[in-house]
Amino acid sequence: MYEHFFQCPYCWEEISMLMDPSIRKQTYVEDCEVCCNPIEVTPEFEHNELIGFQATDIEQ
């Protein structure tokens, strides 16, 4: 597993998420551990290294 730290797009607190680097490109939704709002996470890996990352709020 790969741990990545970033700012929540809602509360701007630094949080971390564990991601599976064996899947090259993925998109999923996970709640912020601080404010509990849903974040759409899109990491991209190459040779088990993170080469791209996007965390966006989900419009309700």
mmCIF file of the N, C-alpha and C atoms, coordinates in Angstrom:
data_MODEL
# 
_entry.id   MODEL 
# 
loop_
_atom_site.group_PDB 
_atom_site.id 
_atom_site.type_symbol 
_atom_site.label_atom_id 
_atom_site.label_alt_id 
_atom_site.label_comp_id 
_atom_site.label_asym_id 
_atom_site.label_entity_id 
_atom_site.label_seq_id 
_atom_site.pdbx_PDB_ins_code 
_atom_site.Cartn_x 
_atom_site.Cartn_y 
_atom_site.Cartn_z 
_atom_site.occupancy 
_atom_site.B_iso_or_equiv 
_atom_site.pdbx_formal_charge 
_atom_site.auth_seq_id 
_atom_site.auth_comp_id 
_atom_site.auth_asym_id 
_atom_site.auth_atom_id 
_atom_site.pdbx_PDB_model_num 
ATOM 1   N N  . MET A 1 1  ? 0.840   -1.189 0.000   1.00 0.00 ? 1  MET A N  1 
ATOM 2   C CA . MET A 1 1  ? 0.000   0.000  0.000   1.00 0.00 ? 1  MET A CA 1 
ATOM 3   C C  . MET A 1 1  ? 0.883   1.249  0.000   1.00 0.00 ? 1  MET A C  1 
ATOM 4   N N  . TYR A 1 2  ? 0.315   2.315  -0.501  1.00 0.00 ? 2  TYR A N  1 
ATOM 5   C CA . TYR A 1 2  ? 1.018   3.585  -0.637  1.00 0.00 ? 2  TYR A CA 1 
ATOM 6   C C  . TYR A 1 2  ? 0.228   4.640  0.127   1.00 0.00 ? 2  TYR A C  1 
ATOM 7   N N  . GLU A 1 3  ? 0.881   5.365  1.050   1.00 0.00 ? 3  GLU A N  1 
ATOM 8   C CA . GLU A 1 3  ? 0.202   6.413  1.807   1.00 0.00 ? 3  GLU A CA 1 
ATOM 9   C C  . GLU A 1 3  ? 0.553   7.772  1.204   1.00 0.00 ? 3  GLU A C  1 
ATOM 10  N N  . HIS A 1 4  ? -0.489  8.570  0.961   1.00 0.00 ? 4  HIS A N  1 
ATOM 11  C CA . HIS A 1 4  ? -0.294  9.897  0.369   1.00 0.00 ? 4  HIS A CA 1 
ATOM 12  C C  . HIS A 1 4  ? -0.978  10.943 1.234   1.00 0.00 ? 4  HIS A C  1 
ATOM 13  N N  . PHE A 1 5  ? -0.285  12.036 1.532   1.00 0.00 ? 5  PHE A N  1 
ATOM 14  C CA . PHE A 1 5  ? -0.814  13.132 2.326   1.00 0.00 ? 5  PHE A CA 1 
ATOM 15  C C  . PHE A 1 5  ? -1.214  14.279 1.400   1.00 0.00 ? 5  PHE A C  1 
ATOM 16  N N  . PHE A 1 6  ? -2.367  14.899 1.693   1.00 0.00 ? 6  PHE A N  1 
ATOM 17  C CA . PHE A 1 6  ? -2.861  16.007 0.876   1.00 0.00 ? 6  PHE A CA 1 
ATOM 18  C C  . PHE A 1 6  ? -3.868  16.805 1.679   1.00 0.00 ? 6  PHE A C  1 
ATOM 19  N N  . GLN A 1 7  ? -4.298  17.953 1.153   1.00 0.00 ? 7  GLN A N  1 
ATOM 20  C CA . GLN A 1 7  ? -5.291  18.790 1.828   1.00 0.00 ? 7  GLN A CA 1 
ATOM 21  C C  . GLN A 1 7  ? -6.695  18.418 1.366   1.00 0.00 ? 7  GLN A C  1 
ATOM 22  N N  . CYS A 1 8  ? -7.611  18.331 2.323   1.00 0.00 ? 8  CYS A N  1 
ATOM 23  C CA . CYS A 1 8  ? -9.016  18.078 2.015   1.00 0.00 ? 8  CYS A CA 1 
ATOM 24  C C  . CYS A 1 8  ? -9.569  19.291 1.245   1.00 0.00 ? 8  CYS A C  1 
ATOM 25  N N  . PRO A 1 9  ? -10.300 19.057 0.144   1.00 0.00 ? 9  PRO A N  1 
ATOM 26  C CA . PRO A 1 9  ? -10.854 20.183 -0.617  1.00 0.00 ? 9  PRO A CA 1 
ATOM 27  C C  . PRO A 1 9  ? -12.020 20.889 0.079   1.00 0.00 ? 9  PRO A C  1 
ATOM 28  N N  . TYR A 1 10 ? -12.476 20.361 1.200   1.00 0.00 ? 10 TYR A N  1 
ATOM 29  C CA . TYR A 1 10 ? -13.568 20.996 1.962   1.00 0.00 ? 10 TYR A CA 1 
ATOM 30  C C  . TYR A 1 10 ? -13.027 21.786 3.155   1.00 0.00 ? 10 TYR A C  1 
ATOM 31  N N  . CYS A 1 11 ? -12.317 21.104 4.048   1.00 0.00 ? 11 CYS A N  1 
ATOM 32  C CA . CYS A 1 11 ? -11.897 21.737 5.309   1.00 0.00 ? 11 CYS A CA 1 
ATOM 33  C C  . CYS A 1 11 ? -10.432 22.188 5.295   1.00 0.00 ? 11 CYS A C  1 
ATOM 34  N N  . TRP A 1 12 ? -9.687  21.841 4.261   1.00 0.00 ? 12 TRP A N  1 
ATOM 35  C CA . TRP A 1 12 ? -8.294  22.210 4.052   1.00 0.00 ? 12 TRP A CA 1 
ATOM 36  C C  . TRP A 1 12 ? -7.324  21.632 5.073   1.00 0.00 ? 12 TRP A C  1 
ATOM 37  N N  . GLU A 1 13 ? -7.791  20.661 5.862   1.00 0.00 ? 13 GLU A N  1 
ATOM 38  C CA . GLU A 1 13 ? -6.894  19.973 6.797   1.00 0.00 ? 13 GLU A CA 1 
ATOM 39  C C  . GLU A 1 13 ? -6.043  18.971 6.031   1.00 0.00 ? 13 GLU A C  1 
ATOM 40  N N  . GLU A 1 14 ? -4.828  18.730 6.511   1.00 0.00 ? 14 GLU A N  1 
ATOM 41  C CA . GLU A 1 14 ? -3.991  17.711 5.882   1.00 0.00 ? 14 GLU A CA 1 
ATOM 42  C C  . GLU A 1 14 ? -4.474  16.332 6.334   1.00 0.00 ? 14 GLU A C  1 
ATOM 43  N N  . ILE A 1 15 ? -4.737  15.468 5.381   1.00 0.00 ? 15 ILE A N  1 
ATOM 44  C CA . ILE A 1 15 ? -5.168  14.104 5.665   1.00 0.00 ? 15 ILE A CA 1 
ATOM 45  C C  . ILE A 1 15 ? -4.317  13.153 4.834   1.00 0.00 ? 15 ILE A C  1 
ATOM 46  N N  . SER A 1 16 ? -4.457  11.863 5.094   1.00 0.00 ? 16 SER A N  1 
ATOM 47  C CA . SER A 1 16 ? -3.740  10.875 4.294   1.00 0.00 ? 16 SER A CA 1 
ATOM 48  C C  . SER A 1 16 ? -4.698  9.769  3.899   1.00 0.00 ? 16 SER A C  1 
ATOM 49  N N  . MET A 1 17 ? -4.382  9.128  2.796   1.00 0.00 ? 17 MET A N  1 
ATOM 50  C CA . MET A 1 17 ? -5.163  7.982  2.328   1.00 0.00 ? 17 MET A CA 1 
ATOM 51  C C  . MET A 1 17 ? -4.200  6.907  1.869   1.00 0.00 ? 17 MET A C  1 
ATOM 52  N N  . LEU A 1 18 ? -4.601  5.657  2.072   1.00 0.00 ? 18 LEU A N  1 
ATOM 53  C CA . LEU A 1 18 ? -3.835  4.524  1.579   1.00 0.00 ? 18 LEU A CA 1 
ATOM 54  C C  . LEU A 1 18 ? -4.360  4.139  0.207   1.00 0.00 ? 18 LEU A C  1 
ATOM 55  N N  . MET A 1 19 ? -3.444  3.924  -0.740  1.00 0.00 ? 19 MET A N  1 
ATOM 56  C CA . MET A 1 19 ? -3.832  3.583  -2.105  1.00 0.00 ? 19 MET A CA 1 
ATOM 57  C C  . MET A 1 19 ? -3.066  2.348  -2.550  1.00 0.00 ? 19 MET A C  1 
ATOM 58  N N  . ASP A 1 20 ? -3.650  1.618  -3.476  1.00 0.00 ? 20 ASP A N  1 
ATOM 59  C CA . ASP A 1 20 ? -3.050  0.402  -4.014  1.00 0.00 ? 20 ASP A CA 1 
ATOM 60  C C  . ASP A 1 20 ? -2.270  0.740  -5.285  1.00 0.00 ? 20 ASP A C  1 
ATOM 61  N N  . PRO A 1 21 ? -0.932  0.727  -5.249  1.00 0.00 ? 21 PRO A N  1 
ATOM 62  C CA . PRO A 1 21 ? -0.154  1.097  -6.424  1.00 0.00 ? 21 PRO A CA 1 
ATOM 63  C C  . PRO A 1 21 ? -0.146  0.039  -7.529  1.00 0.00 ? 21 PRO A C  1 
ATOM 64  N N  . SER A 1 22 ? -0.709  -1.132 -7.276  1.00 0.00 ? 22 SER A N  1 
ATOM 65  C CA . SER A 1 22 ? -0.739  -2.175 -8.307  1.00 0.00 ? 22 SER A CA 1 
ATOM 66  C C  . SER A 1 22 ? -1.784  -1.883 -9.382  1.00 0.00 ? 22 SER A C  1 
ATOM 67  N N  . ILE A 1 23 ? -2.686  -0.933 -9.125  1.00 0.00 ? 23 ILE A N  1 
ATOM 68  C CA . ILE A 1 23 ? -3.687  -0.519 -10.104 1.00 0.00 ? 23 ILE A CA 1 
ATOM 69  C C  . ILE A 1 23 ? -3.215  0.819  -10.673 1.00 0.00 ? 23 ILE A C  1 
ATOM 70  N N  . ARG A 1 24 ? -2.889  0.829  -11.972 1.00 0.00 ? 24 ARG A N  1 
ATOM 71  C CA . ARG A 1 24 ? -2.239  1.989  -12.593 1.00 0.00 ? 24 ARG A CA 1 
ATOM 72  C C  . ARG A 1 24 ? -3.035  3.277  -12.438 1.00 0.00 ? 24 ARG A C  1 
ATOM 73  N N  . LYS A 1 25 ? -4.300  3.278  -12.823 1.00 0.00 ? 25 LYS A N  1 
ATOM 74  C CA . LYS A 1 25 ? -5.139  4.475  -12.703 1.00 0.00 ? 25 LYS A CA 1 
ATOM 75  C C  . LYS A 1 25 ? -6.470  4.063  -12.096 1.00 0.00 ? 25 LYS A C  1 
ATOM 76  N N  . GLN A 1 26 ? -6.920  4.811  -11.129 1.00 0.00 ? 26 GLN A N  1 
ATOM 77  C CA . GLN A 1 26 ? -8.147  4.477  -10.417 1.00 0.00 ? 26 GLN A CA 1 
ATOM 78  C C  . GLN A 1 26 ? -8.868  5.748  -9.989  1.00 0.00 ? 26 GLN A C  1 
ATOM 79  N N  . THR A 1 27 ? -10.162 5.641  -9.784  1.00 0.00 ? 27 THR A N  1 
ATOM 80  C CA . THR A 1 27 ? -10.972 6.730  -9.254  1.00 0.00 ? 27 THR A CA 1 
ATOM 81  C C  . THR A 1 27 ? -11.946 6.129  -8.253  1.00 0.00 ? 27 THR A C  1 
ATOM 82  N N  . TYR A 1 28 ? -12.002 6.708  -7.075  1.00 0.00 ? 28 TYR A N  1 
ATOM 83  C CA . TYR A 1 28 ? -12.922 6.238  -6.057  1.00 0.00 ? 28 TYR A CA 1 
ATOM 84  C C  . TYR A 1 28 ? -13.280 7.378  -5.116  1.00 0.00 ? 28 TYR A C  1 
ATOM 85  N N  . VAL A 1 29 ? -14.268 7.149  -4.264  1.00 0.00 ? 29 VAL A N  1 
ATOM 86  C CA . VAL A 1 29 ? -14.722 8.159  -3.309  1.00 0.00 ? 29 VAL A CA 1 
ATOM 87  C C  . VAL A 1 29 ? -14.416 7.668  -1.901  1.00 0.00 ? 29 VAL A C  1 
ATOM 88  N N  . GLU A 1 30 ? -13.816 8.554  -1.117  1.00 0.00 ? 30 GLU A N  1 
ATOM 89  C CA . GLU A 1 30 ? -13.524 8.246  0.276   1.00 0.00 ? 30 GLU A CA 1 
ATOM 90  C C  . GLU A 1 30 ? -13.825 9.490  1.106   1.00 0.00 ? 30 GLU A C  1 
ATOM 91  N N  . ASP A 1 31 ? -14.356 9.307  2.302   1.00 0.00 ? 31 ASP A N  1 
ATOM 92  C CA . ASP A 1 31 ? -14.689 10.433 3.164   1.00 0.00 ? 31 ASP A CA 1 
ATOM 93  C C  . ASP A 1 31 ? -13.451 10.998 3.853   1.00 0.00 ? 31 ASP A C  1 
ATOM 94  N N  . CYS A 1 32 ? -13.441 12.313 4.032   1.00 0.00 ? 32 CYS A N  1 
ATOM 95  C CA . CYS A 1 32 ? -12.373 12.985 4.782   1.00 0.00 ? 32 CYS A CA 1 
ATOM 96  C C  . CYS A 1 32 ? -12.426 12.496 6.226   1.00 0.00 ? 32 CYS A C  1 
ATOM 97  N N  . GLU A 1 33 ? -11.262 12.182 6.786   1.00 0.00 ? 33 GLU A N  1 
ATOM 98  C CA . GLU A 1 33 ? -11.210 11.705 8.170   1.00 0.00 ? 33 GLU A CA 1 
ATOM 99  C C  . GLU A 1 33 ? -11.441 12.815 9.191   1.00 0.00 ? 33 GLU A C  1 
ATOM 100 N N  . VAL A 1 34 ? -11.429 14.079 8.754   1.00 0.00 ? 34 VAL A N  1 
ATOM 101 C CA . VAL A 1 34 ? -11.652 15.204 9.658   1.00 0.00 ? 34 VAL A CA 1 
ATOM 102 C C  . VAL A 1 34 ? -13.096 15.707 9.574   1.00 0.00 ? 34 VAL A C  1 
ATOM 103 N N  . CYS A 1 35 ? -13.552 16.065 8.362   1.00 0.00 ? 35 CYS A N  1 
ATOM 104 C CA . CYS A 1 35 ? -14.880 16.677 8.222   1.00 0.00 ? 35 CYS A CA 1 
ATOM 105 C C  . CYS A 1 35 ? -15.952 15.712 7.676   1.00 0.00 ? 35 CYS A C  1 
ATOM 106 N N  . CYS A 1 36 ? -15.548 14.521 7.281   1.00 0.00 ? 36 CYS A N  1 
ATOM 107 C CA . CYS A 1 36 ? -16.452 13.456 6.812   1.00 0.00 ? 36 CYS A CA 1 
ATOM 108 C C  . CYS A 1 36 ? -17.127 13.730 5.463   1.00 0.00 ? 36 CYS A C  1 
ATOM 109 N N  . ASN A 1 37 ? -16.705 14.747 4.726   1.00 0.00 ? 37 ASN A N  1 
ATOM 110 C CA . ASN A 1 37 ? -17.262 14.997 3.401   1.00 0.00 ? 37 ASN A CA 1 
ATOM 111 C C  . ASN A 1 37 ? -16.634 14.049 2.381   1.00 0.00 ? 37 ASN A C  1 
ATOM 112 N N  . PRO A 1 38 ? -17.395 13.688 1.329   1.00 0.00 ? 38 PRO A N  1 
ATOM 113 C CA . PRO A 1 38 ? -16.868 12.751 0.327   1.00 0.00 ? 38 PRO A CA 1 
ATOM 114 C C  . PRO A 1 38 ? -15.889 13.431 -0.634  1.00 0.00 ? 38 PRO A C  1 
ATOM 115 N N  . ILE A 1 39 ? -14.770 12.769 -0.868  1.00 0.00 ? 39 ILE A N  1 
ATOM 116 C CA . ILE A 1 39 ? -13.727 13.272 -1.761  1.00 0.00 ? 39 ILE A CA 1 
ATOM 117 C C  . ILE A 1 39 ? -13.546 12.271 -2.892  1.00 0.00 ? 39 ILE A C  1 
ATOM 118 N N  . GLU A 1 40 ? -13.567 12.758 -4.127  1.00 0.00 ? 40 GLU A N  1 
ATOM 119 C CA . GLU A 1 40 ? -13.254 11.896 -5.262  1.00 0.00 ? 40 GLU A CA 1 
ATOM 120 C C  . GLU A 1 40 ? -11.739 11.907 -5.450  1.00 0.00 ? 40 GLU A C  1 
ATOM 121 N N  . VAL A 1 41 ? -11.145 10.739 -5.322  1.00 0.00 ? 41 VAL A N  1 
ATOM 122 C CA . VAL A 1 41 ? -9.699  10.590 -5.363  1.00 0.00 ? 41 VAL A CA 1 
ATOM 123 C C  . VAL A 1 41 ? -9.313  9.884  -6.663  1.00 0.00 ? 41 VAL A C  1 
ATOM 124 N N  . THR A 1 42 ? -8.349  10.462 -7.396  1.00 0.00 ? 42 THR A N  1 
ATOM 125 C CA . THR A 1 42 ? -7.885  9.870  -8.645  1.00 0.00 ? 42 THR A CA 1 
ATOM 126 C C  . THR A 1 42 ? -6.352  9.825  -8.636  1.00 0.00 ? 42 THR A C  1 
ATOM 127 N N  . PRO A 1 43 ? -5.785  8.712  -8.155  1.00 0.00 ? 43 PRO A N  1 
ATOM 128 C CA . PRO A 1 43 ? -4.330  8.561  -8.229  1.00 0.00 ? 43 PRO A CA 1 
ATOM 129 C C  . PRO A 1 43 ? -3.930  7.821  -9.508  1.00 0.00 ? 43 PRO A C  1 
ATOM 130 N N  . GLU A 1 44 ? -2.705  8.085  -9.965  1.00 0.00 ? 44 GLU A N  1 
ATOM 131 C CA . GLU A 1 44 ? -2.159  7.365  -11.112 1.00 0.00 ? 44 GLU A CA 1 
ATOM 132 C C  . GLU A 1 44 ? -0.739  6.922  -10.765 1.00 0.00 ? 44 GLU A C  1 
ATOM 133 N N  . PHE A 1 45 ? -0.474  5.644  -10.983 1.00 0.00 ? 45 PHE A N  1 
ATOM 134 C CA . PHE A 1 45 ? 0.825   5.066  -10.640 1.00 0.00 ? 45 PHE A CA 1 
ATOM 135 C C  . PHE A 1 45 ? 1.542   4.559  -11.887 1.00 0.00 ? 45 PHE A C  1 
ATOM 136 N N  . GLU A 1 46 ? 2.858   4.599  -11.828 1.00 0.00 ? 46 GLU A N  1 
ATOM 137 C CA . GLU A 1 46 ? 3.686   3.979  -12.857 1.00 0.00 ? 46 GLU A CA 1 
ATOM 138 C C  . GLU A 1 46 ? 4.868   3.325  -12.153 1.00 0.00 ? 46 GLU A C  1 
ATOM 139 N N  . HIS A 1 47 ? 5.039   2.037  -12.361 1.00 0.00 ? 47 HIS A N  1 
ATOM 140 C CA . HIS A 1 47 ? 6.094   1.268  -11.690 1.00 0.00 ? 47 HIS A CA 1 
ATOM 141 C C  . HIS A 1 47 ? 6.016   1.443  -10.165 1.00 0.00 ? 47 HIS A C  1 
ATOM 142 N N  . ASN A 1 48 ? 4.792   1.386  -9.639  1.00 0.00 ? 48 ASN A N  1 
ATOM 143 C CA . ASN A 1 48 ? 4.507   1.515  -8.204  1.00 0.00 ? 48 ASN A CA 1 
ATOM 144 C C  . ASN A 1 48 ? 4.876   2.876  -7.610  1.00 0.00 ? 48 ASN A C  1 
ATOM 145 N N  . GLU A 1 49 ? 5.088   3.872  -8.454  1.00 0.00 ? 49 GLU A N  1 
ATOM 146 C CA . GLU A 1 49 ? 5.351   5.235  -7.994  1.00 0.00 ? 49 GLU A CA 1 
ATOM 147 C C  . GLU A 1 49 ? 4.177   6.127  -8.382  1.00 0.00 ? 49 GLU A C  1 
ATOM 148 N N  . LEU A 1 50 ? 3.765   6.999  -7.462  1.00 0.00 ? 50 LEU A N  1 
ATOM 149 C CA . LEU A 1 50 ? 2.676   7.933  -7.728  1.00 0.00 ? 50 LEU A CA 1 
ATOM 150 C C  . LEU A 1 50 ? 3.155   9.005  -8.704  1.00 0.00 ? 50 LEU A C  1 
ATOM 151 N N  . ILE A 1 51 ? 2.511   9.091  -9.879  1.00 0.00 ? 51 ILE A N  1 
ATOM 152 C CA . ILE A 1 51 ? 2.907   10.092 -10.874 1.00 0.00 ? 51 ILE A CA 1 
ATOM 153 C C  . ILE A 1 51 ? 1.833   11.158 -11.077 1.00 0.00 ? 51 ILE A C  1 
ATOM 154 N N  . GLY A 1 52 ? 0.633   10.926 -10.539 1.00 0.00 ? 52 GLY A N  1 
ATOM 155 C CA . GLY A 1 52 ? -0.435  11.907 -10.644 1.00 0.00 ? 52 GLY A CA 1 
ATOM 156 C C  . GLY A 1 52 ? -1.443  11.699 -9.518  1.00 0.00 ? 52 GLY A C  1 
ATOM 157 N N  . PHE A 1 53 ? -2.005  12.795 -9.030  1.00 0.00 ? 53 PHE A N  1 
ATOM 158 C CA . PHE A 1 53 ? -2.976  12.686 -7.938  1.00 0.00 ? 53 PHE A CA 1 
ATOM 159 C C  . PHE A 1 53 ? -3.928  13.872 -8.003  1.00 0.00 ? 53 PHE A C  1 
ATOM 160 N N  . GLN A 1 54 ? -5.214  13.564 -7.862  1.00 0.00 ? 54 GLN A N  1 
ATOM 161 C CA . GLN A 1 54 ? -6.230  14.615 -7.818  1.00 0.00 ? 54 GLN A CA 1 
ATOM 162 C C  . GLN A 1 54 ? -7.240  14.258 -6.737  1.00 0.00 ? 54 GLN A C  1 
ATOM 163 N N  . ALA A 1 55 ? -7.598  15.229 -5.921  1.00 0.00 ? 55 ALA A N  1 
ATOM 164 C CA . ALA A 1 55 ? -8.623  15.063 -4.887  1.00 0.00 ? 55 ALA A CA 1 
ATOM 165 C C  . ALA A 1 55 ? -9.603  16.212 -5.041  1.00 0.00 ? 55 ALA A C  1 
ATOM 166 N N  . THR A 1 56 ? -10.844 15.899 -5.383  1.00 0.00 ? 56 THR A N  1 
ATOM 167 C CA . THR A 1 56 ? -11.835 16.942 -5.625  1.00 0.00 ? 56 THR A CA 1 
ATOM 168 C C  . THR A 1 56 ? -13.076 16.722 -4.776  1.00 0.00 ? 56 THR A C  1 
ATOM 169 N N  . ASP A 1 57 ? -13.763 17.824 -4.496  1.00 0.00 ? 57 ASP A N  1 
ATOM 170 C CA . ASP A 1 57 ? -15.024 17.727 -3.763  1.00 0.00 ? 57 ASP A CA 1 
ATOM 171 C C  . ASP A 1 57 ? -16.095 17.198 -4.718  1.00 0.00 ? 57 ASP A C  1 
ATOM 172 N N  . ILE A 1 58 ? -17.096 16.595 -4.145  1.00 0.00 ? 58 ILE A N  1 
ATOM 173 C CA . ILE A 1 58 ? -18.205 16.050 -4.929  1.00 0.00 ? 58 ILE A CA 1 
ATOM 174 C C  . ILE A 1 58 ? -19.393 16.994 -4.765  1.00 0.00 ? 58 ILE A C  1 
ATOM 175 N N  . GLU A 1 59 ? -19.810 17.583 -5.861  1.00 0.00 ? 59 GLU A N  1 
ATOM 176 C CA . GLU A 1 59 ? -20.939 18.506 -5.805  1.00 0.00 ? 59 GLU A CA 1 
ATOM 177 C C  . GLU A 1 59 ? -22.212 17.740 -5.448  1.00 0.00 ? 59 GLU A C  1 
ATOM 178 N N  . GLN A 1 60 ? -22.927 18.282 -4.487  1.00 0.00 ? 60 GLN A N  1 
ATOM 179 C CA . GLN A 1 60 ? -24.148 17.600 -4.006  1.00 0.00 ? 60 GLN A CA 1 
ATOM 180 C C  . GLN A 1 60 ? -25.367 18.308 -4.494  1.00 0.00 ? 60 GLN A C  1 
# 
